[in-house]
Amino acid sequence: MKTHIREDQQYLSGGTGDQSYYRQRSRNFGVTMAVMGLSFLLYYLGLFGNVPGPLAPGKIGNTLAGMGVTQVHAMAF
């Protein structure tokens, strides 16, 4: 059985086609900007290995080795 939505209840169902389109575009743009910001942060902390930083792969490996983590532990994880 189909339920019909009155015009005054449209805001509950996502609005009209144009409104939901712009809302979805805005949300996707916001998520894209947040992911890009996080990526820049991780890049400048050195996670990707191009920039020296506290998260450089070599430093992470040395820290894990100092804690007693071996390659077998890493493969099991």
Stockholm file with secondary structure:
# STOCKHOLM 1.0

chainA/1-77         MKTHIREDQQYLSGGTGDQSYYRQRSRNFGVTMAVMGLSFLLYYLGLFGNVPGPLAPGKIGNTLAGMGVTQVHAMAF
#=GR chainA/1-77 SS CCCCCCGGGGGGGTCSHHHHHHHHHHHHHHHHHHHHHHHHHHHHTTTTSSSCSTTCHHHHHHHHHHTTCCHHHHHHC
#=GC SS_cons        CCCCCCGGGGGGGTCSHHHHHHHHHHHHHHHHHHHHHHHHHHHHTTTTSSSCSTTCHHHHHHHHHHTTCCHHHHHHC
//
